[in-house]
């Protein structure tokens, strides 16, 4: 929407629950399109109000990105480019990738930062991905759920059970140098515990599906970890041993990046159940979600990613349409949006959501091999 600045976008949500007009919590350079007037494409030279040279720097950086396939629609290319710029802004020089530009979100969560590294590596930004992976490899993952940009644990939330798996996945995607990767492999292999810990929903400790899938990065078979075998097309329950705990969108992680091929039939069924629950703006994280009815953009994007990777393109595109409706006029993805209006209801933009969106778009429109 030409002429719509970031301040107007955020003001439309009611103002108090989202970021200030110009984000100040990002450690990197805020993209020109977020500082000036909204324009249809990044780098078209029409950015009144943007810092001098910012648009040109953005264009030069985006020129390094791996292109999408020729069939990618215009909206996908636009979201891809803007998402990459959001990720660039989220990463400090030392590799600390923060979740969002807002008090309480300007911290490093291992899974969020790892997803950013995986998305950047897949898009041609290996240098940036390695910086993030190096930062993550140095963290004491047992110390806390989140860390400040120096690597110090942030008190108040205990370590979550997916951290080591996500960090290992980021290291693989970034092709982390041996001196970092060896240390990380030793730490993961010696037993980072995923059981009886909170998962990405940051609630009570438990034996959660998403944590078990992430821990597969250590090389221990999923069924051995949980003590439960999932066969055929049975759905995967959110909590191990509790079928009544319902579906969990985190089942998608068993496809990308923690490929557990023996579980694909069960994952497919689970993801279709999740997709069937989608409203106009996406899905909530899980069937028994207690956080209200507002859709969350990251789970919407990762279910689309999982379905696309499983070959269920139609279902994936349906969720991507929901994600597009949840985006602001500038193409920014809030953490969650109002279920009725689609207005941002939390941090905008959320780097994690943009990282998963990049991965989903690349899965749906890969460039043909030459």
N, C-alpha and C positions, 0 to 999 in steps of 0.2 A: 504494500500500500504506500505509494509515493506520498511524501509529505507527512507521514506519521512517525514521529520520533519516539524514542524509547520511553520518555517521560509520559507521553500520552498512552502508550501501550500499558504501562504499569498502573497509571491512574485509573484506567478502565476497570481494574480489579477491585477497587475500593481502597487501595493505597496502603493500608497498615500492615498487611500480611506478606507483602512482597518487598523486593529490593528497592533502594533509592533510585531515582532516575538514572544516575550514572554509577554503575557498579564500582565499588572501591575495594572490594575484598579479593579481587583476582590478582595473583602475583605477577602475571604477564601483561603484555600490552593489550588493552581492551580494543576489540576490532572497531574499525572506523564506522561501520554501519550501525554500531550500538552507541556511538557518540554523536553522530550527525543525523540528518534527516533520513527517514527510511527510503530505500530505493529498491527497485525490483531485483537488481543483481549486484553482488559485490564487485567493486572495481569498474563501475561504468563512468567514473569520474564526476558524478553528480552527488557530492556529499557535503552540502553546505553545513558549516559548523564543526566538521571533523578536523582534528589537528592536521596541520600541513604535512603532507608526506605519508600520513597513516594509511590512506587508501592504496597508495602505490606500494607500500610495504606489504600490505595484505595481499595485493595481487601477485607480487613476486613470490611470496610464500606459498600461495595457492597454486602457482604454476608448477610447483614441485609435486603436487598430489597425483597419485595414480588415477587416471581417468576412469569413469564408469563406462559401461557398455553403451553402444550407440543407441540402443532402444530406451535408455533411461529417460523418463519424462522430465520436463522442465522443473516441476516442483521438486523432484527427487534430487536433481543437480543443485538446485538452490539450497535445499535443506542440507545436503552433503557438504557444500562449501561453507555454509554458515556454521554448521556443527563443528567442522574442522577448526574454524577460527575461534569458537568458544573453547575448544580443547586447548588450543595454543595459548589462550589467555589464562587458562587454569593452571598452567605449569610454570613454576618458579625456575630460576636458573639452576638450582641444585636438584631439580627433578621432583620437587614436592608438588603434587597435583591436587588442588583443593576441590571440594565438591561444589562450592558456590560462593558468590560474592555477597556474603551476608553473615552477621554474627551468629555463631553456632554452626555454620556450614563451611566456614573458611578453614577447614581442617582436612587432613588426609585420611580417608577411609581406605584400607588396603584394597577392597574389592572395587570401589569406584575408580581409584587411581589405576589399578591394574587393567580395568576395562578400557580406560583412556589409552594406556600403553598399547594394548592389543589393537584398538581402532587406529591409532596413529601408525603403528608398524604396518598394518595391512593397507594403509593408504599411502605408503611411501615415505613416511617420516621416521625412519629407523633411528636417527640421532635423538630425536625427542623421546621416542619410546624407550631407548636405552637409558636416558637420564632418569626417567620415571622408575624403570626397573632397578637401577642401581640404588636409588633412594629407598625403594621398598625392601630390597635385599638386606639393607642395614638395620631395619626396624626390629625391635623386640616385640614380635607379634603376640606374645603371651601377656604383654603388659597392659594393653588397653584396646578398645575398639577403634580409636581414632588418635591421630597424632598431629602436632603442630608442624609448621613448615621447617623447623629445625630437626624434626625426628623425635622430639620428646613426647612421651605419652600424655594424653589429655585425660585427667581424672574424670570419674563419673559414669563411665560405661565400661564394663568388663570386656575382655577380648571375645571376639565372635568366631564361630567355628569354621568359617569359610576362608579366613585370612590367608593361611599358608597355601591353600590350593590356588587362590587367585594370584598370589605373588609368583608362584611357580609358573602359572600360565603366562603371566606377563613376561617372565624371564625367557620362556621358550619363544614367544612371539617376537620379542626384541632381539633374539639371538645374543643374549647377555654374555659378556666376555667371561672366559673360564674362571678367572680369579673371583668373580662375584658369584657365578653360577654354582661352582663347587661348594662354596660355603652355604649357599641357600639349599642345595640338594641335601647336604648333610643335616641341616636343621629340620627339613621336612621329613626326611627318612627316620630321624630319631624320635618322631612321635608327637607332632603338633596335634593336640586333641580336639576333635570336632564334636564329640558327644557332650551332652549336658552343657551346652553353651547356646547363647542367643544366635539367631541367624540374621539375615538382612532386614527382617522386620523389627529387630532390636527390642524384642519383648522378653518374656521369661525364658530361662535356659531350658533346653530340651534336646531330643535327638531328631533333628530336622533334616528333611530331604535335601534341601539346598546345600546344607553344610556337608552332608555325606557325598553328594555329587562333586562338590569342590574338592573334598579330600581325596577323591580318586586321582588327583594329580600326583599323589605320593606313590602311585602304582599298586595300591591295595585294591583288589576287586570290590566293587560296590556291595555285592551280596555278602561278602565276608565281613565288611564293615558293619552292616546293619543287622546281620543274622537273619535277614528276611529275603527270600527269593521272589522276584517279580517275574512272572512268565506270561506269555501270550499277550493279550490286549488289556489285561487288568490295569486299572489306573494306579498311579503312584500316590500314596497318601502323604500329606504334609509331615506327619510325625510317625516315625518308625514304630510299627506295632499297633498303630491306632487308625484303622481304616476309616473311622468316623471323623477323622480330622480334616477330611476333604481334600480337594485338589489344591495344588500350589503352583503358581506360575513359574516358580524357580525350577520346576521340572525341565524347563527349556535349557537350563545350563548343562543338562546331560547330553545335549546335542552340540551346542557351542558355548564355551570352549572345551568342556570336559567330556568329549565324545565317549559315550558308553553305548556302543552299538547294540549290545544284547538287550538294552532297555528301550530301544527306539519304538517298538510297537506300543509299549505302555506309555511312553512319553507322548507319542502322537495322540493317543486317546485323551490323555490328561490335558494336553494343550488345546485340543478341540473343545473340551469342556470349558476351559478358561475362555477361549475365544467366543464361545456361544453366550457367555455372560456379558459380553461387551455392550456398553451403551454407545451413545453418539461420540464420546470422547475417549473411549478406551476401557480398561479393566482395572479392578482393584487387585491387590497382590495375591489373594488366595480366597478360597471359598468361605472359610470361617473368619474372614478378616473383621476385626473389631474397630477399625479406624474410620468408620463412616462410609458413605457411598461415593465419595469423590474419586474419580479415576486417577491412576498414577501412570506417568508417561514411561518410566523405565520398564516396568513389567509389561506394558502394552508393546513396547518395542522389542523386548527380548522374546516374548511369545511369537511375535511376527518373525523374528530372526530364526527361532527354532523351527517354526512351521515351514519357512522358506527353505531351510537347509534339509528338511525332510521331504521336500518336493511338493508340499501343499501350498502352492503359490496363491491360489484364489483366497484361501483363508488368511494368508500372510498379507496380501494386498488390502483385504478388508480392515485389518488392524492398522496398517499404515495409513489408511484413509482416516481412521479415528485419530491417529497421532497427528496428522496434519490439521485436523479440526481443533485439537488441543493446543497447537502452537499459537503464539502471539502473531500479530500482523508482521512483525519483523522476523518471524521464523524462529523465535526462541521457545524452548521447551521448559515449562514450569515443572517442578517436582510433581505437583498434582493440580488438578483444575476442578472447578465447581461442576458437579454432575449435571446441573440444569443449564448453566450458561456457558460453560467452558472458560470462564475467566480464571486467571491464575489464582491459586489458593495457597501457594507456598513459594519457596525460592525459585527465582526466574533469572537466568537460565540455570538448570541443573546439569553440570558437566556429565554426570553418569548417563542421563537420558540421551544427551547428544552423542556420547560414545557408542551407546547401543544402537542409536539411529544410524550412525555411520556404518556399523557392522551389518545391520539389516539391509540398508540400501546397497551395499557392496555385494551381499548375498543374492539379492534380487536382480541386480543388473551388473554382473561381473563383465569385465572387458574380455572379449574373446582372445584366446592365445594366438600369437602370431608365429 
